[in-house]
């Protein structure tokens, strides 16, 4: 016997008061905090609570009574269904103010350390077409709204973004504003070709279907990379040959239609998930990489490489890191003619930060978990004629030990840019033992950064805080903190 789903009354004439995490808004009703998607402060609405706990609830709007004066018209036709850019209805200046407040709240509430006055958040140079990478899923079942289902609209194949809470369905995307418009032409052309020629789209539940995923990358050097992820039918030799024939024909069509693509690649992924880090990716046309440019440097980016997805804003983010590390202007922390500092760059990825700051250092030691990324980091040093970098691959807590520091030198400066989970406690312990003069902490999650600052507080004080917006129209924010030894 199934449990009857609980129903809740409609909350009428409610005024949205604030912005919350994950791009939602909120209103406090008595002791209950109610989270609502796709609203802005000042909206007056009727709300239907869908889920309720002791002190908070989740609701959706059933009627807009009055729109807020702060509200702006979203640029994207998919707004309200696509979960990617939830703040498009909020003016960019308001987005920045809320992100700045988010960083302040998390560092003060979670970190509980003494903080200086924050530098105001750096807004993104671009608020549209700012990304250099997008990933689109291919699925034999498009997402249908409640109204579509009630009207009997049939499921159709689609290429687009995964819907939150519906892992096996895709919201069809006709035009996304996050990347140069050529990416829309490429994606839609692949969709139209596949439908016209009867190519099968992937069924995530059954693990069948040829067309599985598309990754598109572009560069400020004018290059384009497209990676088409296939799922060949290995049932018999004949089905395998047919999969290869269809894939080759599709790739040739894309190559002929879009000469702008300088790196056209493909793979046959037989796994249950779409990650490609462990897959054999083949080149159909052009090179296996593109180059992205920053100042007088260029960085090789392959199909598995990480690079900040907001190209222009990445320069401003790394400029903050460099200024915090050496002082501003470059190198002013150290007397003229003095020996340059030894820098450790933790979670170095493909060595972007390490190579960007190398001219101000005697040497930069980069450490990263992914071996392929470390090989890219070495190549990026070579192509930029940078000879004072060393890179090491392995788990951070295993590589960065007291013995490693004894061998490679005690760092004057540590730059750390960990994943969202923050730094492992063992890594923090080694940093404290290393006693660098400065730590520059770059974070994509101020909440875990705040936790780590508390652990570092016994020996380091926070002297600068600079939030940086890398992802306009989303609630995500980067934050750079400078710590100096007490």
C-alpha positions as CSV (number, residue, x, y, z in Angstrom):
1,X,0.0,0.0,0.0
2,X,1.5,3.3,-1.1
3,X,1.6,6.2,1.3
4,X,-0.8,9.0,0.3
5,X,1.1,12.2,-0.7
6,X,0.4,15.0,1.8
7,X,-1.2,18.1,0.4
8,X,-0.6,21.6,1.7
9,X,-2.7,24.8,1.5
10,X,-1.9,27.6,-1.0
11,X,-0.2,30.6,0.6
12,X,-1.8,33.7,-0.8
13,X,-0.5,37.2,-1.4
14,X,3.0,36.5,-0.3
15,X,5.9,39.0,-1.0
16,X,9.3,37.5,-1.8
17,X,11.9,39.1,0.4
18,X,15.3,37.8,-0.4
19,X,17.6,35.6,-2.6
20,X,18.7,32.2,-1.4
21,X,21.2,29.5,-2.4
22,X,21.0,27.6,-5.6
23,X,19.4,30.5,-7.4
24,X,16.2,30.4,-5.4
25,X,14.4,33.2,-3.6
26,X,12.9,33.0,-0.1
27,X,10.2,34.4,2.2
28,X,9.9,33.9,5.9
29,X,6.4,33.1,7.2
30,X,6.3,33.0,11.0
31,X,9.1,30.5,11.9
32,X,9.1,28.9,8.4
33,X,11.6,29.7,5.7
34,X,10.0,29.0,2.3
35,X,12.3,28.6,-0.8
36,X,10.9,29.4,-4.2
37,X,12.5,29.1,-7.7
38,X,12.3,31.7,-10.5
39,X,11.3,34.6,-8.4
40,X,13.0,37.9,-7.4
41,X,12.6,40.0,-4.2
42,X,9.5,42.1,-4.5
43,X,7.4,39.7,-6.4
44,X,3.9,39.2,-4.9
45,X,2.7,35.6,-5.5
46,X,0.5,32.8,-4.4
47,X,2.6,29.8,-3.4
48,X,1.9,26.1,-3.4
49,X,4.1,24.3,-0.9
50,X,5.3,21.0,-2.3
51,X,7.7,19.8,0.4
52,X,7.8,20.8,4.1
53,X,10.2,20.1,6.9
54,X,10.3,21.4,10.5
55,X,11.8,24.8,9.8
56,X,11.8,25.2,6.0
57,X,9.6,24.4,3.0
58,X,9.9,24.3,-0.8
59,X,7.2,25.9,-2.9
60,X,6.3,26.9,-6.4
61,X,4.4,29.9,-7.8
62,X,0.8,29.1,-8.8
63,X,0.0,32.8,-9.6
64,X,1.9,36.0,-9.9
65,X,-0.1,38.9,-8.4
66,X,2.4,41.6,-9.0
67,X,5.9,41.6,-10.5
68,X,8.8,43.2,-8.7
69,X,10.2,46.5,-9.9
70,X,13.6,44.7,-9.8
71,X,12.5,42.1,-12.3
72,X,13.9,42.2,-15.9
73,X,12.9,40.2,-18.9
74,X,15.0,37.0,-19.3
75,X,17.0,36.9,-22.5
76,X,16.5,33.1,-23.0
77,X,13.3,31.4,-24.2
78,X,14.1,28.4,-22.1
79,X,14.1,30.3,-18.8
80,X,11.9,28.8,-16.2
81,X,12.5,25.2,-17.4
82,X,16.2,25.1,-18.0
83,X,17.9,25.2,-14.5
84,X,21.2,26.7,-15.7
85,X,20.7,30.5,-15.5
86,X,18.1,30.9,-12.7
87,X,18.9,34.6,-12.2
88,X,18.2,35.9,-15.7
89,X,15.2,37.8,-14.3
90,X,17.4,39.7,-11.9
91,X,19.4,42.8,-13.1
92,X,23.1,42.0,-13.2
93,X,23.9,44.7,-10.6
94,X,21.5,42.9,-8.2
95,X,23.1,39.6,-9.0
96,X,26.5,40.9,-8.0
97,X,25.2,42.4,-4.8
98,X,23.6,39.1,-3.7
99,X,26.7,37.2,-4.6
100,X,28.9,39.6,-2.7
101,X,26.5,39.2,0.3
102,X,26.6,35.4,-0.1
103,X,30.4,35.4,0.2
104,X,30.3,37.7,3.2
105,X,27.6,35.7,5.0
106,X,29.4,32.4,4.5
107,X,32.8,33.6,5.6
108,X,31.4,35.3,8.7
109,X,28.8,32.6,9.6
110,X,30.9,29.5,8.9
111,X,34.5,30.8,9.2
112,X,34.1,32.8,12.3
113,X,37.5,34.4,11.8
114,X,38.6,38.0,11.9
115,X,38.0,39.5,8.4
116,X,39.1,42.7,6.7
117,X,36.8,44.9,4.7
118,X,35.9,43.0,1.5
119,X,36.8,44.3,-1.9
120,X,33.6,44.6,-3.9
121,X,32.9,41.7,-6.2
122,X,34.4,41.9,-9.7
123,X,31.7,41.6,-12.3
124,X,32.1,39.6,-15.4
125,X,33.3,41.4,-18.6
126,X,30.6,39.6,-20.5
127,X,27.2,38.5,-19.3
128,X,26.2,36.6,-22.5
129,X,28.3,34.4,-24.8
130,X,31.0,34.3,-22.1
131,X,31.6,30.5,-21.9
132,X,34.2,28.6,-23.9
133,X,32.7,25.2,-23.2
134,X,29.2,23.6,-23.1
135,X,28.1,20.0,-22.8
136,X,24.8,18.8,-24.3
137,X,23.1,15.5,-23.7
138,X,21.4,13.5,-26.4
139,X,18.3,11.5,-25.4
140,X,15.5,9.6,-27.0
141,X,13.0,11.2,-24.6
142,X,12.7,14.9,-24.4
143,X,11.4,16.6,-21.2
144,X,7.7,17.3,-21.3
145,X,5.9,19.7,-19.0
146,X,2.8,18.8,-17.1
147,X,0.8,20.7,-19.7
148,X,2.5,18.7,-22.5
149,X,1.7,15.4,-20.8
150,X,-1.9,16.3,-20.2
151,X,-2.2,17.3,-23.9
152,X,-0.8,13.9,-24.9
153,X,2.4,15.3,-26.5
154,X,4.5,12.3,-27.5
155,X,8.2,11.9,-26.4
156,X,10.7,12.8,-29.1
157,X,14.5,12.7,-29.3
158,X,16.2,15.8,-28.1
159,X,19.6,17.5,-27.7
160,X,20.0,19.9,-24.8
161,X,20.5,20.0,-21.0
162,X,19.6,17.5,-18.4
163,X,16.6,18.4,-16.2
164,X,17.2,18.5,-12.5
165,X,15.5,15.5,-10.9
166,X,14.9,13.7,-14.3
167,X,18.2,12.1,-15.1
168,X,16.9,10.2,-18.2
169,X,15.3,13.2,-19.9
170,X,16.6,16.2,-21.8
171,X,15.2,19.7,-22.2
172,X,15.5,20.5,-26.0
173,X,17.6,23.6,-26.5
174,X,17.1,25.7,-29.6
175,X,19.3,28.7,-28.6
176,X,21.6,29.0,-25.6
177,X,23.0,32.5,-24.9
178,X,26.0,31.3,-22.9
179,X,28.4,30.8,-25.9
180,X,29.2,32.2,-29.3
181,X,26.1,31.6,-31.5
182,X,28.0,29.2,-33.8
183,X,27.6,26.5,-31.1
184,X,23.8,26.7,-31.6
185,X,24.3,26.2,-35.3
186,X,26.5,23.2,-34.8
187,X,24.3,21.5,-32.2
188,X,21.1,22.1,-34.1
189,X,22.6,20.9,-37.4
190,X,23.7,17.6,-35.7
191,X,20.1,17.2,-34.3
192,X,18.5,17.9,-37.7
193,X,20.9,15.5,-39.5
194,X,20.3,12.7,-36.9
195,X,16.5,13.0,-37.2
196,X,16.6,13.2,-41.0
197,X,18.8,10.1,-41.3
198,X,17.2,8.0,-38.6
199,X,20.1,8.0,-36.2
200,X,19.1,6.6,-32.8
201,X,19.4,8.8,-29.7
202,X,20.6,7.4,-26.4
203,X,18.3,5.8,-23.9
204,X,20.0,6.2,-20.5
205,X,17.8,3.6,-18.8
206,X,18.2,0.9,-21.5
207,X,21.8,1.9,-22.4
208,X,21.0,1.9,-26.2
209,X,21.2,4.4,-29.0
210,X,24.0,5.9,-31.0
211,X,24.0,9.6,-30.3
212,X,24.9,10.2,-26.7
213,X,26.6,13.5,-25.9
214,X,28.2,16.6,-27.6
215,X,30.9,18.8,-26.1
216,X,31.7,22.1,-27.8
217,X,34.7,24.3,-26.9
218,X,35.7,27.6,-28.5
219,X,38.8,29.7,-28.0
220,X,39.8,33.4,-28.1
221,X,42.4,32.2,-30.7
222,X,39.4,31.5,-33.1
223,X,39.6,27.7,-32.8
224,X,36.7,25.4,-32.2
225,X,36.6,21.8,-30.8
226,X,33.6,19.5,-31.1
227,X,33.6,16.1,-29.4
228,X,30.7,13.7,-30.3
229,X,30.1,10.9,-27.9
230,X,28.7,7.8,-29.5
231,X,27.4,4.5,-28.1
232,X,28.0,1.8,-30.8
233,X,25.8,-1.3,-30.9
234,X,28.2,-4.1,-30.1
235,X,25.5,-6.8,-30.3
236,X,26.8,-8.4,-33.6
237,X,29.5,-7.6,-36.1
238,X,26.8,-6.2,-38.5
239,X,25.3,-3.8,-35.9
240,X,28.8,-2.7,-35.0
241,X,29.6,-2.0,-38.6
242,X,26.4,-0.1,-39.0
243,X,27.1,2.0,-36.0
244,X,30.5,2.9,-37.4
245,X,29.1,3.7,-40.8
246,X,26.4,6.1,-39.3
247,X,29.0,7.7,-37.0
248,X,31.4,8.3,-39.9
249,X,28.7,9.8,-42.1
250,X,27.7,12.2,-39.3
251,X,31.2,13.3,-38.6
252,X,31.8,13.9,-42.3
253,X,28.7,16.0,-42.5
254,X,29.7,18.1,-39.5
255,X,33.3,18.5,-41.0
256,X,32.0,19.6,-44.3
257,X,29.3,21.9,-42.9
258,X,31.5,23.7,-40.4
259,X,35.0,24.4,-41.7
260,X,35.5,26.6,-38.5
261,X,35.9,23.4,-36.5
262,X,39.7,22.9,-36.1
263,X,39.4,19.8,-33.8
264,X,36.6,17.3,-34.5
265,X,36.8,14.3,-32.3
266,X,34.6,11.3,-31.3
267,X,34.5,8.3,-29.0
268,X,32.5,5.2,-28.4
269,X,31.5,5.2,-24.7
270,X,30.1,1.9,-23.4
271,X,29.9,3.0,-19.8
272,X,26.8,3.8,-17.8
273,X,27.8,7.5,-17.4
274,X,29.0,10.2,-19.8
275,X,32.3,11.1,-18.2
276,X,35.2,10.9,-20.7
277,X,38.3,11.1,-18.5
278,X,39.0,7.4,-18.9
279,X,37.9,7.1,-22.6
280,X,39.9,6.8,-25.8
281,X,39.0,9.9,-27.8
282,X,39.9,9.8,-31.5
283,X,40.5,12.6,-34.0
284,X,38.3,12.7,-37.1
285,X,39.6,16.1,-38.4
286,X,42.3,18.6,-37.4
287,X,44.2,18.5,-34.1
288,X,43.5,17.0,-30.7
289,X,43.6,20.4,-29.0
290,X,42.9,24.1,-29.2
291,X,44.8,27.0,-27.7
292,X,43.4,29.6,-25.3
293,X,45.3,32.9,-24.9
294,X,46.0,34.9,-21.7
295,X,48.3,38.0,-21.8
296,X,51.3,36.8,-23.8
297,X,50.7,33.1,-22.9
298,X,48.9,30.4,-24.7
299,X,47.5,27.3,-23.1
300,X,46.9,24.0,-24.8
301,X,43.5,22.6,-24.1
302,X,42.6,19.0,-25.0
303,X,39.3,17.2,-24.8
304,X,39.9,16.2,-21.2
305,X,41.5,19.4,-20.0
306,X,40.1,21.7,-17.4
307,X,40.2,25.5,-18.2
308,X,38.1,28.2,-16.6
309,X,35.0,28.4,-18.8
310,X,34.7,32.2,-18.7
311,X,37.7,33.0,-20.9
312,X,37.9,36.8,-20.3
313,X,37.0,36.7,-16.6
314,X,39.7,33.9,-16.0
315,X,42.3,36.6,-16.7
316,X,40.8,38.9,-14.1
317,X,40.6,36.0,-11.6
318,X,44.2,35.0,-12.1
319,X,45.3,38.6,-12.0
320,X,43.9,38.9,-8.5
321,X,45.7,35.7,-7.5
322,X,49.0,37.1,-8.9
323,X,48.5,40.4,-7.1
324,X,47.7,38.8,-3.8
325,X,50.7,36.4,-4.2
326,X,53.4,39.0,-5.0
327,X,51.8,42.3,-4.0
328,X,50.7,44.8,-6.6
329,X,52.4,45.8,-8.8
330,X,54.0,42.5,-9.7
331,X,56.9,41.6,-7.3
332,X,56.5,44.6,-5.0
333,X,56.4,42.3,-2.0
334,X,60.1,41.7,-2.5
335,X,63.0,44.2,-2.6
336,X,64.5,45.0,-6.0
337,X,67.3,42.5,-6.7
338,X,66.2,40.1,-3.9
339,X,65.8,36.4,-4.7
340,X,62.3,35.7,-6.1
341,X,60.0,33.6,-3.9
342,X,59.4,29.8,-4.2
343,X,55.7,29.2,-5.0
344,X,53.7,26.0,-4.6
345,X,50.5,25.8,-6.7
346,X,48.2,23.2,-5.2
347,X,45.4,21.6,-7.4
348,X,47.3,23.1,-10.4
349,X,45.1,21.4,-13.1
350,X,46.7,22.1,-16.5
351,X,49.1,24.6,-14.8
352,X,47.3,27.8,-15.8
353,X,47.9,29.6,-12.6
354,X,51.4,28.2,-12.2
355,X,52.5,29.4,-15.6
356,X,50.6,32.7,-15.2
357,X,52.6,33.6,-12.0
358,X,55.9,31.9,-13.0
359,X,57.7,35.1,-14.0
360,X,57.4,36.5,-10.5
361,X,58.8,33.3,-8.8
362,X,62.1,31.6,-8.5
363,X,60.3,28.4,-9.1
364,X,56.7,27.1,-9.1
365,X,55.9,23.6,-7.9
366,X,52.5,22.4,-9.2
367,X,50.6,19.4,-7.8
368,X,47.5,17.8,-9.3
369,X,45.6,14.6,-9.0
370,X,45.0,14.0,-12.7
371,X,48.1,12.7,-14.6
372,X,46.8,13.9,-18.0
373,X,46.4,17.4,-16.6
374,X,50.0,17.4,-15.3
375,X,51.2,16.4,-18.8
376,X,49.3,19.3,-20.2
377,X,50.8,21.6,-17.6
378,X,54.3,20.6,-18.6
379,X,53.4,21.2,-22.3
380,X,52.0,24.6,-21.4
381,X,55.3,25.5,-19.8
382,X,57.3,24.3,-22.8
383,X,55.2,26.1,-25.5
384,X,55.6,29.4,-23.5
385,X,59.3,28.9,-22.9
386,X,58.8,28.8,-19.1
387,X,61.6,26.9,-17.5
388,X,61.0,27.4,-13.8
389,X,58.0,25.1,-13.2
390,X,57.9,21.5,-11.9
391,X,54.8,19.5,-11.9
392,X,53.8,16.3,-9.9
393,X,50.8,14.1,-10.2
394,X,49.0,12.3,-7.3
395,X,46.6,12.7,-4.5
396,X,47.3,16.0,-2.8
397,X,47.3,14.6,0.8
398,X,49.8,11.8,-0.4
399,X,52.1,14.0,-2.5
400,X,52.2,17.2,-0.3
401,X,54.0,15.8,2.7
402,X,56.7,17.1,5.0
403,X,59.2,14.9,3.1
404,X,58.1,16.4,-0.2
405,X,58.7,19.9,1.2
406,X,62.1,19.0,2.6
407,X,63.1,17.7,-0.9
408,X,61.7,20.6,-3.0
409,X,62.1,23.5,-0.7
410,X,60.0,25.3,1.9
411,X,57.5,27.6,-0.1
412,X,57.4,31.3,0.5
413,X,53.9,31.4,-1.1
414,X,51.2,28.7,-1.4
415,X,48.5,29.1,-4.0
416,X,45.6,26.7,-3.6
417,X,42.6,26.2,-5.8
418,X,40.8,23.1,-4.5
419,X,37.5,21.5,-5.8
420,X,34.2,22.4,-4.3
421,X,34.8,20.1,-1.3
422,X,37.7,22.3,-0.2
423,X,41.0,21.0,1.2
424,X,41.6,17.7,3.0
425,X,42.5,18.2,6.7
426,X,45.9,16.5,6.1
427,X,46.7,19.0,3.4
428,X,45.9,21.9,5.7
429,X,48.2,20.3,8.4
430,X,51.1,20.1,5.9
431,X,50.5,23.8,4.9
432,X,50.6,24.8,8.5
433,X,53.9,22.8,9.0
434,X,55.4,24.4,5.8
435,X,54.8,27.9,7.2
436,X,54.7,29.9,4.0
437,X,54.6,33.7,4.4
438,X,51.5,33.9,2.3
439,X,48.6,31.7,1.2
440,X,46.4,32.6,-1.7
441,X,43.2,30.6,-1.5
442,X,41.0,30.4,-4.6
443,X,37.6,28.8,-4.1
444,X,34.5,28.0,-6.1
445,X,32.6,27.3,-2.9
446,X,33.0,30.0,-0.2
447,X,31.3,27.7,2.4
448,X,34.1,25.1,2.3
449,X,36.6,27.9,2.0
450,X,35.2,29.4,5.2
451,X,35.6,26.0,7.0
452,X,39.3,25.8,5.9
453,X,40.0,29.4,6.9
454,X,38.9,28.5,10.4
455,X,41.5,25.6,10.4
456,X,44.2,27.9,9.2
457,X,43.3,30.7,11.6
458,X,45.7,29.5,14.4
459,X,48.7,30.6,12.3
460,X,47.3,32.9,9.5
461,X,45.2,36.0,9.4
462,X,43.0,37.0,6.5
463,X,44.2,40.3,5.0
464,X,42.3,40.5,1.7
465,X,39.0,39.1,0.3
466,X,38.0,39.5,-3.4
467,X,34.9,37.8,-4.8
468,X,34.9,37.3,-8.6
469,X,31.8,36.5,-10.7
470,X,32.7,33.9,-13.3
471,X,29.1,32.7,-14.0
472,X,26.6,35.5,-14.6
473,X,22.9,34.6,-14.2
474,X,23.8,31.7,-11.8
475,X,24.2,31.7,-8.0
476,X,27.8,30.5,-8.3
477,X,30.7,32.7,-7.3
478,X,34.5,32.4,-7.0
479,X,36.3,34.0,-4.0
480,X,40.0,34.7,-3.5
481,X,41.4,35.2,0.0
482,X,44.9,36.3,0.9
483,X,46.3,35.0,4.3
484,X,49.5,36.1,5.9
485,X,51.4,34.3,8.6
486,X,50.8,35.8,12.1
